[in-house]
Amino acid sequence: MLPRCAALPLPLAARLLVLPALLALAACGGPESSGDDTLRTEPTAPSDPGTSADATAPSTRDVDSTDNCIPAVAEGPQILPSPEGALEGDTHDGTRRWLGVPYAAPPVGPLRWRPPAAAPCRERVLRLRQPAHACLQADPVTGDLSGQEDCLQLNLWAPEGPPPDEGWPILVFVHGGGNLIGSASQRIGQTQQLLYDGSALARRGHVVAVVNYRLGAAGWLALPDLSDENGGHSGNWALEDQQHALRWLRAHVPGIGGDPERILLFGESAGAVNVIAHLASPASAGLFRAAGIMSGVPTSRPLAEAEAQGDARAAATPCGAQPGAERLACLRALTPEELLAAFPGQLFVGITAIGAGTGSNYGPVVDGVILPEPPAEAIAAGRHHDVPVLLGTTAEEMAELLQAPDVNTREDLERTVRDAFRPLFGESGVDRILETYPEEAYDDTRAALVAVYSDFRFVCPALLLAEALEAGGSAPVFRYWFARRAETARGPLPAAHGRELVYLFASMYRIPFFSPVEDDREVGRQMEEAWSSMASDLAPVVNDGPAWAPWDPARDNAFVFDAPASILEGVRTAECAMWRELTGR
């Protein structure tokens, strides 16, 4: 997800506040919670003694790292066999689940800013009952720290009963949060209910995995010293986490009936940015056979720029004056509080070009190895993994990201748009924008402003990405448009950024004030069927809905998730044509 404002031109920032776009808040009206994690410097045992086969075990989740370890072996329907030691899950809501699966070694101490390593051997069966820990992060508004560095874990669901001969397809989700916040175990408001609960999709005959990855500086820091230590590249630790998780899943899920050759990798917002990077990463070759991009754009930073940013921050720490290896050792010894203070994250909404920016100052780095070139260039040139892609946006992306309390009249709208876009496009460009978004075409003035920013930041970049994928490859692209507006006890909810997730993961049934009606249930069914069939058959199919053809540039066709479903041709065609002219794209 792409939250908060910090880097807008000052006149605009004085008028516009970008809300915390944590989906738990946007969807549920309450503060976001990534779980009950408190800040920890080292791995610690879960608070629930039932999470370990031996409640007296001294180390986290009963990890035994001795060289002569004999991995635990066990059998049973809730057992996930593993070379590192068997994992025991439980049954819940008609599925089997394994919560908080450690897919890699804790990236702490000397493993900070190194590629993920294999999880240590376990001599006892590891009982998994607690969701994955949130990774280390700081609240962008309050600065409060939460999570821990020992977080390379995933939550996993599978159907009950025996699998078909070919195995179950696998859905792997990468959460959003600007690459700074969020969690595989993100909660709904103040409840303990998971936002990304894979039960509903698993009941449709899929293995479902929701993956944690390192955030902020822990996951994306580049430094010349780190590049020297790591074969000439650094800054994509989080992408490497995700690749490691995919390899772990491919190796392990056959033990619970999953088919490792049918993986749909999908993400939302910053998670979608990362999925796009995987399309362009040679290291991701063969790890998935279809991709889902939900409200994401291709973006990256050059290695030199990322290194310069990191080096300037490192120089300001007490470690800064020390030479190479000593400085790295010093930086790796920083406490979590010191780490986040030294390398702060910044969430913002950039407006420098169509789709520019990930929503934060951390994200994929063109390091020459994990990412040899910018993903947008790789895709346009056909130098990417040519797999079927499911791609889309919501109809009102910025409705909950953007507040404009003093934009109530046409004069307010004009002043705000001019302040924001005059530095980029001049007065004549602003005139074009205002002509393209006449106030009378929208419900109110604020709706017009939301449309301006939604198209500029999300909708039109999605069109450019669809064009690049179609031109640079032969695999089909399937475009969608999420338009469902829900009626709730707290009033109507727009089709805002991230809203489709509460339908796809059936989270709407766990939101206290939502009370889904039949139309909501219908849209949820549509999305479950689309993602299920994309994973199973490489093409989305919605039963009792219109035929969903691959995207055709001449038609600009998109499947509309709403009640009823429909096909839309020409998704904001005139608006995107205007933005193309202004940006030269």
C-alpha positions as CSV (number, residue, x, y, z in Angstrom):
1,M,0.0,0.0,0.0
2,L,1.1,3.5,-0.7
3,P,0.6,5.8,2.3
4,R,1.4,9.3,3.6
5,C,2.7,12.6,2.4
6,A,6.1,14.1,3.0
7,A,7.6,15.1,-0.3
8,L,5.0,17.2,-2.1
9,P,5.8,20.7,-3.1
10,L,5.2,22.9,0.0
11,P,2.2,24.9,-1.3
12,L,0.4,21.6,-2.1
13,A,1.5,19.9,1.1
14,A,-0.1,22.8,3.0
15,R,-3.4,21.8,1.4
16,L,-3.3,18.1,1.0
17,L,-2.8,15.5,3.7
18,V,-2.1,12.0,2.7
19,L,-3.7,9.7,5.2
20,P,-2.1,6.6,6.7
21,A,-3.0,4.3,3.9
22,L,-2.6,1.2,6.0
23,L,-5.4,-1.0,4.7
24,A,-6.6,-1.8,8.2
25,L,-7.3,1.8,8.8
26,A,-8.6,2.5,5.3
27,A,-10.9,-0.5,5.3
28,C,-11.8,-0.6,9.0
29,G,-11.5,2.9,10.4
30,G,-9.0,1.9,13.2
31,P,-5.3,2.2,13.7
32,E,-3.2,-0.4,11.9
33,S,-1.7,-3.3,13.9
34,S,0.9,-5.7,12.7
35,G,0.2,-8.0,15.5
36,D,1.4,-8.1,19.1
37,D,5.1,-7.8,18.2
38,T,7.1,-5.5,20.4
39,L,10.5,-4.2,19.4
40,R,13.1,-7.0,19.8
41,T,16.8,-7.1,19.1
42,E,17.2,-10.9,19.0
43,P,15.0,-13.8,18.3
44,T,12.7,-14.6,21.3
45,A,10.3,-17.4,22.0
46,P,6.6,-16.8,21.2
47,S,4.5,-15.6,24.1
48,D,2.2,-18.6,23.7
49,P,3.9,-21.7,25.2
50,G,1.7,-23.8,22.9
51,T,3.7,-22.7,19.9
52,S,6.6,-25.0,20.8
53,A,6.7,-28.7,21.3
54,D,8.7,-28.0,24.5
55,A,7.7,-24.8,26.4
56,T,11.0,-24.8,28.1
57,A,13.0,-24.6,24.9
58,P,15.6,-21.8,25.3
59,S,15.7,-20.5,21.7
60,T,13.2,-19.1,19.3
61,R,10.6,-21.5,18.0
62,D,12.8,-24.4,19.2
63,V,15.6,-23.8,16.7
64,D,18.7,-26.0,17.2
65,S,21.7,-24.7,15.2
66,T,24.2,-27.3,16.3
67,D,26.3,-28.8,13.6
68,N,25.3,-32.4,14.6
69,C,21.6,-31.7,14.5
70,I,19.4,-34.5,13.3
71,P,16.2,-33.0,11.8
72,A,12.9,-33.9,13.4
73,V,10.7,-36.3,11.4
74,A,7.0,-36.7,11.9
75,E,3.9,-37.8,10.0
76,G,0.3,-36.7,9.9
77,P,-2.1,-34.4,7.9
78,Q,-0.9,-31.3,9.8
79,I,2.8,-32.1,9.3
80,L,4.8,-30.2,6.7
81,P,7.9,-32.3,6.1
82,S,11.1,-30.2,5.9
83,P,14.8,-31.0,5.6
84,E,15.4,-28.5,8.5
85,G,12.9,-30.4,10.7
86,A,9.2,-31.2,10.5
87,L,6.6,-28.4,10.9
88,E,3.3,-29.1,12.6
89,G,0.3,-26.9,11.7
90,D,-3.3,-27.1,12.8
91,T,-6.8,-27.0,11.2
92,H,-8.9,-23.9,11.0
93,D,-12.0,-22.8,9.1
94,G,-12.0,-25.8,6.8
95,T,-8.3,-25.7,6.0
96,R,-4.9,-26.7,7.3
97,R,-2.6,-23.9,8.2
98,W,1.0,-23.3,9.3
99,L,1.4,-19.8,10.8
100,G,4.8,-18.2,11.2
101,V,6.8,-20.7,9.1
102,P,10.5,-19.8,9.3
103,Y,11.7,-19.9,5.6
104,A,15.2,-18.5,6.3
105,A,17.6,-17.9,9.1
106,P,17.0,-14.8,11.3
107,P,18.8,-11.9,9.5
108,V,20.3,-10.6,12.7
109,G,23.8,-9.7,13.8
110,P,26.3,-10.7,11.1
111,L,23.5,-11.7,8.8
112,R,22.0,-8.2,8.7
113,W,22.4,-6.9,5.1
114,R,23.3,-10.3,3.7
115,P,21.3,-12.6,1.3
116,P,18.9,-14.8,3.2
117,A,20.4,-18.0,4.5
118,A,18.8,-21.4,5.1
119,A,16.8,-21.8,8.2
120,P,18.7,-23.7,10.9
121,C,18.2,-27.4,11.6
122,R,15.5,-28.3,14.2
123,E,15.8,-31.5,16.3
124,R,12.2,-31.3,17.5
125,V,9.0,-30.9,15.7
126,L,8.1,-27.2,15.4
127,R,4.5,-26.5,16.3
128,L,3.2,-23.4,14.5
129,R,0.3,-21.5,16.1
130,Q,1.3,-17.9,16.0
131,P,1.2,-15.7,12.9
132,A,4.5,-14.5,11.4
133,H,6.2,-11.7,13.3
134,A,6.1,-8.3,11.7
135,C,9.4,-7.1,10.4
136,L,11.1,-4.2,12.0
137,Q,9.4,-0.9,11.1
138,A,8.5,2.5,12.4
139,D,5.1,4.2,12.2
140,P,5.5,7.0,9.7
141,V,3.3,9.4,11.8
142,T,4.1,8.6,15.4
143,G,7.6,7.1,14.9
144,D,6.7,4.2,17.2
145,L,8.8,1.2,16.5
146,S,7.4,-2.3,16.2
147,G,8.3,-5.7,14.8
148,Q,11.6,-7.5,14.9
149,E,14.5,-8.4,12.7
150,D,13.8,-12.1,13.1
151,C,10.9,-12.0,10.7
152,L,11.7,-14.1,7.6
153,Q,8.5,-16.1,8.0
154,L,5.4,-16.8,6.1
155,N,1.8,-17.9,6.8
156,L,0.6,-20.9,4.9
157,W,-2.8,-22.5,4.2
158,A,-3.7,-25.7,2.3
159,P,-7.0,-27.5,1.7
160,E,-8.0,-30.4,3.9
161,G,-8.1,-33.9,2.4
162,P,-5.9,-35.5,-0.3
163,P,-4.8,-33.4,-3.3
164,P,-5.6,-34.2,-6.9
165,D,-2.9,-36.1,-8.8
166,E,-1.5,-32.9,-10.3
167,G,-1.4,-31.2,-6.9
168,W,-2.9,-27.9,-5.8
169,P,-1.9,-24.6,-7.5
170,I,-0.1,-22.1,-5.3
171,L,-1.0,-18.5,-4.6
172,V,1.9,-16.4,-3.1
173,F,1.1,-12.9,-1.9
174,V,3.5,-10.0,-1.3
175,H,2.0,-7.4,1.0
176,G,2.3,-3.7,0.5
177,G,3.3,-0.8,2.7
178,G,5.7,1.3,0.7
179,N,8.4,-1.3,1.4
180,L,8.5,0.3,4.9
181,I,5.5,-1.0,6.8
182,G,3.1,-3.8,6.8
183,S,3.2,-7.5,7.5
184,A,2.0,-10.9,6.3
185,S,0.1,-11.0,9.6
186,Q,-1.4,-7.5,9.4
187,R,-4.4,-7.3,11.6
188,I,-7.8,-5.7,10.9
189,G,-7.9,-2.5,13.0
190,Q,-7.7,-3.4,16.7
191,T,-8.9,-7.0,16.2
192,Q,-6.6,-10.0,16.1
193,Q,-8.1,-11.1,12.8
194,L,-5.7,-11.4,9.9
195,L,-6.3,-9.1,7.0
196,Y,-4.5,-11.5,4.6
197,D,-6.2,-14.8,5.7
198,G,-5.7,-17.5,3.0
199,S,-8.5,-19.7,4.2
200,A,-11.2,-18.8,1.6
201,L,-8.8,-19.2,-1.3
202,A,-7.4,-22.5,0.2
203,R,-10.9,-23.9,0.4
204,R,-11.1,-23.4,-3.4
205,G,-8.3,-25.9,-3.8
206,H,-5.1,-23.9,-3.5
207,V,-2.1,-23.6,-1.3
208,V,-1.8,-20.0,-0.2
209,A,1.3,-18.3,1.2
210,V,1.6,-14.8,2.5
211,V,5.2,-13.7,2.8
212,N,7.2,-11.4,5.1
213,Y,10.3,-9.6,3.8
214,R,12.7,-7.2,5.3
215,L,11.5,-3.6,5.3
216,G,13.1,-0.1,5.1
217,A,16.8,0.0,5.5
218,A,17.0,-3.6,6.7
219,G,15.6,-4.7,3.4
220,W,16.8,-2.1,0.9
221,L,20.0,-0.4,2.2
222,A,22.7,0.0,-0.4
223,L,26.3,1.0,0.6
224,P,29.6,0.9,-1.3
225,D,31.0,-1.3,1.5
226,L,28.1,-3.7,1.2
227,S,28.5,-3.9,-2.5
228,D,32.2,-4.7,-2.2
229,E,31.4,-7.4,0.3
230,N,28.5,-8.8,-1.8
231,G,30.1,-9.2,-5.2
232,G,29.5,-5.7,-6.5
233,H,25.9,-5.2,-5.6
234,S,23.6,-4.4,-2.7
235,G,20.2,-2.9,-1.8
236,N,17.8,-5.7,-2.8
237,W,17.9,-7.8,0.3
238,A,14.1,-7.8,0.4
239,L,13.8,-9.0,-3.2
240,E,16.2,-11.7,-2.3
241,D,14.0,-12.6,0.7
242,Q,11.1,-13.0,-1.6
243,Q,13.1,-15.1,-4.0
244,H,14.3,-17.3,-1.2
245,A,10.7,-17.7,0.0
246,L,9.6,-18.8,-3.4
247,R,12.5,-21.4,-3.6
248,W,11.5,-22.6,-0.1
249,L,7.9,-23.0,-1.2
250,R,8.8,-24.9,-4.3
251,A,10.9,-27.3,-2.3
252,H,8.5,-27.8,0.6
253,V,4.9,-27.5,-0.6
254,P,4.8,-30.8,-2.5
255,G,4.9,-32.3,1.0
256,I,1.4,-30.9,1.6
257,G,0.0,-31.4,-1.9
258,G,1.1,-28.2,-3.7
259,D,2.2,-28.1,-7.3
260,P,5.5,-26.1,-7.4
261,E,5.1,-25.7,-11.2
262,R,1.9,-23.7,-10.8
263,I,2.7,-20.6,-8.7
264,L,0.9,-17.3,-9.1
265,L,3.0,-14.6,-7.5
266,F,0.9,-11.5,-6.8
267,G,1.3,-8.3,-4.8
268,E,-0.5,-5.1,-4.0
269,S,0.9,-1.5,-4.1
270,A,4.6,-1.8,-3.0
271,G,4.1,-5.6,-3.1
272,A,3.1,-5.2,-6.8
273,V,6.2,-3.0,-7.4
274,N,8.3,-5.9,-6.1
275,V,6.4,-8.4,-8.3
276,I,7.2,-6.2,-11.3
277,A,10.8,-6.3,-10.3
278,H,10.7,-10.1,-10.2
279,L,9.5,-10.1,-13.7
280,A,12.7,-8.4,-14.7
281,S,15.1,-10.2,-12.3
282,P,17.2,-13.1,-13.7
283,A,17.3,-14.5,-10.2
284,S,13.5,-15.0,-10.3
285,A,13.6,-17.2,-13.4
286,G,11.4,-20.3,-13.1
287,L,10.1,-19.4,-9.6
288,F,6.6,-18.6,-10.8
289,R,4.5,-19.1,-13.9
290,A,2.0,-16.2,-13.6
291,A,2.0,-12.8,-12.0
292,G,-0.6,-10.5,-10.4
293,I,0.0,-6.7,-10.2
294,M,-2.5,-4.9,-8.1
295,S,-2.1,-1.1,-8.1
296,G,1.6,-1.2,-8.8
297,V,4.0,0.5,-11.2
298,P,7.5,-0.4,-12.4
299,T,10.0,1.7,-10.4
300,S,13.6,1.4,-9.3
301,R,16.7,3.5,-8.2
302,P,20.2,3.3,-9.8
303,L,22.7,1.6,-7.6
304,A,24.9,4.7,-7.4
305,E,22.0,6.8,-6.2
306,A,21.0,4.2,-3.6
307,E,24.6,3.9,-2.4
308,A,25.1,7.6,-2.1
309,Q,21.9,7.9,-0.1
310,G,22.9,5.1,2.2
311,D,26.5,6.3,2.5
312,A,25.4,9.8,3.6
313,R,23.2,8.3,6.3
314,A,25.9,5.9,7.4
315,A,28.5,8.7,7.6
316,A,26.3,10.5,10.1
317,T,26.2,7.6,12.5
318,P,28.8,6.9,15.3
319,C,30.2,4.3,12.9
320,G,30.8,6.8,10.1
321,A,34.5,7.5,10.6
322,Q,35.5,3.8,10.7
323,P,37.1,2.1,7.7
324,G,35.2,-0.4,5.4
325,A,34.8,-3.7,7.3
326,E,34.9,-2.0,10.7
327,R,32.2,0.4,9.7
328,L,30.0,-2.5,8.5
329,A,30.6,-4.4,11.7
330,C,29.7,-1.3,13.7
331,L,26.5,-0.8,11.6
332,R,25.5,-4.4,12.1
333,A,25.8,-3.9,15.8
334,L,23.4,-1.0,15.9
335,T,20.3,-1.7,17.9
336,P,16.9,-1.7,16.1
337,E,16.2,1.8,17.5
338,E,19.5,3.1,16.3
339,L,19.1,1.4,12.9
340,L,15.7,3.0,12.2
341,A,16.9,6.4,13.5
342,A,20.1,6.3,11.3
343,F,18.3,5.2,8.1
344,P,14.7,6.5,8.4
345,G,12.0,5.7,5.9
346,Q,9.8,8.3,4.2
347,L,6.4,7.6,2.8
348,F,5.1,10.0,0.2
349,V,3.2,10.5,-3.0
350,G,5.6,11.6,-5.7
351,I,4.4,13.6,-8.7
352,T,7.5,13.9,-10.8
353,A,6.2,11.8,-13.7
354,I,3.4,9.4,-14.4
355,G,3.9,6.6,-11.9
356,A,7.2,7.9,-10.5
357,G,8.2,6.6,-7.1
358,T,7.2,3.6,-5.0
359,G,5.6,5.7,-2.4
360,S,8.8,5.5,-0.2
361,N,12.5,6.2,-0.3
362,Y,13.2,2.5,-0.3
363,G,12.5,0.0,-3.1
364,P,14.1,-2.0,-5.9
365,V,17.7,-1.1,-6.8
366,V,19.2,-1.5,-10.3
367,D,22.3,-3.3,-8.9
368,G,23.5,-5.1,-12.1
369,V,22.8,-8.5,-10.6
370,I,19.4,-8.9,-9.0
371,L,18.1,-6.2,-11.3
372,P,20.4,-5.7,-14.3
373,E,18.3,-2.8,-15.6
374,P,15.2,-0.8,-14.7
375,P,12.1,-3.1,-14.8
376,A,10.2,-0.7,-17.1
377,E,13.0,-0.9,-19.7
378,A,13.5,-4.6,-19.4
379,I,9.8,-5.3,-19.9
380,A,9.4,-2.9,-22.9
381,A,12.4,-4.6,-24.5
382,G,11.2,-8.1,-23.9
383,R,14.0,-8.9,-21.5
384,H,11.7,-10.2,-18.8
385,H,10.0,-13.4,-17.7
386,D,7.2,-13.7,-20.3
387,V,4.4,-15.1,-18.1
388,P,0.7,-14.3,-18.1
389,V,-0.1,-11.2,-16.0
390,L,-3.2,-10.2,-14.2
391,L,-3.1,-6.4,-13.9
392,G,-5.4,-3.8,-12.5
393,T,-6.3,-0.8,-10.3
394,T,-9.3,0.4,-8.3
395,A,-11.6,3.1,-9.6
396,E,-10.9,5.6,-6.8
397,E,-7.3,4.8,-5.9
398,M,-6.6,8.1,-4.1
399,A,-10.0,8.4,-2.3
400,E,-8.5,7.5,1.1
401,L,-4.9,8.4,0.5
402,L,-5.7,12.0,-0.2
403,Q,-7.7,14.4,2.0
404,A,-8.4,17.9,0.8
405,P,-10.3,19.6,3.6
406,D,-10.2,23.1,2.0
407,V,-10.9,22.0,-1.6
408,N,-14.7,22.7,-1.7
409,T,-15.1,25.0,-4.7
410,R,-14.0,25.1,-8.3
411,E,-11.6,27.9,-7.3
412,D,-10.1,25.7,-4.6
413,L,-9.7,22.9,-7.2
414,E,-8.0,25.1,-9.7
415,R,-5.6,26.6,-7.1
416,T,-4.6,23.2,-5.7
417,V,-4.0,21.7,-9.2
418,R,-2.0,24.7,-10.3
419,D,0.2,24.6,-7.2
420,A,0.9,20.9,-7.6
421,F,1.5,20.7,-11.4
422,R,2.6,24.1,-12.5
423,P,6.3,23.3,-11.7
424,L,6.1,20.2,-13.9
425,F,3.9,21.3,-16.9
426,G,3.6,25.0,-16.8
427,E,0.3,27.1,-17.0
428,S,-0.7,25.6,-20.3
429,G,-0.3,22.1,-18.9
430,V,-2.4,22.9,-15.9
431,D,-5.1,24.3,-18.2
432,R,-5.1,21.0,-20.0
433,I,-5.5,19.1,-16.7
434,L,-8.4,21.3,-15.6
435,E,-10.1,20.9,-19.0
436,T,-9.8,17.2,-18.8
437,Y,-11.3,17.0,-15.3
438,P,-14.3,19.4,-15.3
439,E,-15.8,19.7,-11.8
440,E,-19.3,19.1,-13.2
441,A,-18.4,15.6,-14.4
442,Y,-17.9,14.4,-10.8
443,D,-20.0,14.0,-7.7
444,D,-18.2,17.0,-6.1
445,T,-15.0,19.0,-6.2
446,R,-13.0,16.5,-4.1
447,A,-14.0,13.7,-6.4
448,A,-12.5,15.6,-9.3
449,L,-9.2,16.0,-7.4
450,V,-9.2,12.3,-6.5
451,A,-9.6,11.5,-10.1
452,V,-6.7,13.7,-11.1
453,Y,-4.4,12.0,-8.7
454,S,-5.7,8.5,-9.2
455,D,-5.2,8.6,-12.9
456,F,-1.8,10.3,-12.7
457,R,-0.4,8.0,-10.0
458,F,-2.0,4.6,-10.7
459,V,-4.5,4.2,-13.6
460,C,-2.5,5.7,-16.4
461,P,0.7,4.0,-15.3
462,A,-1.2,0.7,-15.4
463,L,-2.1,1.4,-19.0
464,L,1.6,2.1,-19.8
465,L,2.6,-1.2,-18.1
466,A,0.0,-3.2,-20.0
467,E,1.3,-1.7,-23.2
468,A,4.9,-2.6,-22.4
469,L,4.0,-6.2,-21.4
470,E,1.9,-6.7,-24.5
471,A,4.6,-5.2,-26.8
472,G,7.5,-6.9,-25.1
473,G,6.2,-10.4,-24.8
474,S,3.8,-13.0,-26.1
475,A,2.1,-14.1,-22.9
476,P,-1.4,-12.6,-22.4
477,V,-2.2,-9.7,-20.1
478,F,-5.6,-9.6,-18.3
479,R,-6.7,-6.2,-17.1
480,Y,-9.2,-5.5,-14.4
481,W,-11.0,-2.5,-12.9
482,F,-12.3,-2.7,-9.3
483,A,-15.3,-0.5,-9.0
484,R,-17.3,-1.9,-6.0
485,R,-18.5,0.8,-3.5
486,A,-19.6,-0.8,-0.3
487,E,-22.3,0.4,2.1
488,T,-21.4,-0.1,5.7
489,A,-22.5,0.9,9.2
490,R,-20.1,3.8,9.0
491,G,-21.3,5.0,5.6
492,P,-20.2,4.2,2.0
493,L,-16.7,3.0,1.3
494,P,-15.2,4.1,-2.1
495,A,-13.3,1.8,-4.4
496,A,-10.1,3.0,-2.9
497,H,-6.5,1.9,-2.9
498,G,-6.3,-1.6,-1.4
499,R,-10.0,-2.0,-1.1
500,E,-10.1,-5.1,-3.4
501,L,-8.0,-7.0,-0.9
502,V,-10.8,-7.3,1.7
503,Y,-12.9,-9.0,-1.1
504,L,-10.1,-11.3,-2.4
505,F,-9.1,-12.5,1.1
506,A,-12.7,-12.4,2.4
507,S,-11.6,-10.0,5.1
508,M,-14.9,-8.1,4.8
509,Y,-16.5,-10.9,6.9
510,R,-14.1,-10.1,9.7
511,I,-14.5,-6.3,9.8
512,P,-16.9,-5.5,12.6
513,F,-18.8,-2.7,10.9
514,F,-18.8,-4.1,7.3
515,S,-21.8,-6.5,7.3
516,P,-21.5,-7.6,3.7
517,V,-24.6,-7.7,1.6
518,E,-25.3,-10.0,-1.3
519,D,-23.6,-7.7,-3.8
520,D,-20.4,-7.7,-1.7
521,R,-20.5,-11.5,-1.5
522,E,-20.9,-11.6,-5.3
523,V,-17.8,-9.4,-5.8
524,G,-15.8,-11.5,-3.4
525,R,-16.8,-14.6,-5.3
526,Q,-15.8,-13.0,-8.6
527,M,-12.3,-12.1,-7.3
528,E,-11.7,-15.5,-5.7
529,E,-12.7,-17.2,-8.9
530,A,-10.5,-15.0,-11.0
531,W,-7.4,-15.5,-8.9
532,S,-8.1,-19.2,-8.6
533,S,-8.4,-19.8,-12.3
534,M,-5.4,-17.6,-13.0
535,A,-3.3,-19.8,-10.8
536,S,-4.8,-23.0,-12.1
537,D,-5.2,-22.3,-15.8
538,L,-3.2,-19.1,-16.6
539,A,-6.4,-17.2,-17.5
540,P,-9.0,-15.6,-15.2
541,V,-12.5,-17.0,-15.4
542,V,-15.5,-15.7,-13.5
543,N,-18.4,-18.1,-13.5
544,D,-21.7,-16.5,-14.6
545,G,-19.7,-13.4,-15.6
546,P,-18.8,-12.0,-19.0
547,A,-16.0,-13.6,-20.9
548,W,-12.7,-12.1,-19.9
549,A,-10.5,-11.8,-23.0
550,P,-6.8,-10.9,-22.9
551,W,-6.1,-7.2,-23.0
552,D,-6.3,-5.7,-26.5
553,P,-4.6,-2.3,-27.0
554,A,-7.1,-1.3,-29.6
555,R,-10.0,-2.0,-27.2
556,D,-8.4,-1.3,-23.9
557,N,-10.7,-3.8,-22.4
558,A,-10.9,-4.5,-18.6
559,F,-13.0,-6.8,-16.5
560,V,-15.0,-4.8,-14.0
561,F,-15.4,-6.2,-10.5
562,D,-18.7,-5.0,-9.4
563,A,-22.3,-6.2,-9.0
564,P,-23.0,-7.1,-11.7
565,A,-19.6,-7.7,-13.4
566,S,-19.1,-6.2,-16.8
567,I,-16.5,-5.5,-19.4
568,L,-15.3,-1.9,-19.8
569,E,-13.6,-0.7,-23.0
570,G,-11.5,2.4,-22.8
571,V,-10.4,2.8,-19.2
572,R,-9.9,6.5,-18.7
573,T,-8.9,6.8,-22.4
574,A,-9.1,10.6,-22.8
575,E,-7.6,11.3,-19.4
576,C,-4.6,9.0,-20.0
577,A,-4.1,10.5,-23.5
578,M,-3.8,13.9,-21.9
579,W,-1.2,12.7,-19.3
580,R,0.8,11.1,-22.1
581,E,1.0,14.4,-24.0
582,L,2.1,16.3,-20.9
583,T,4.7,13.8,-19.9
584,G,5.9,12.8,-23.3
585,R,5.2,9.1,-22.7
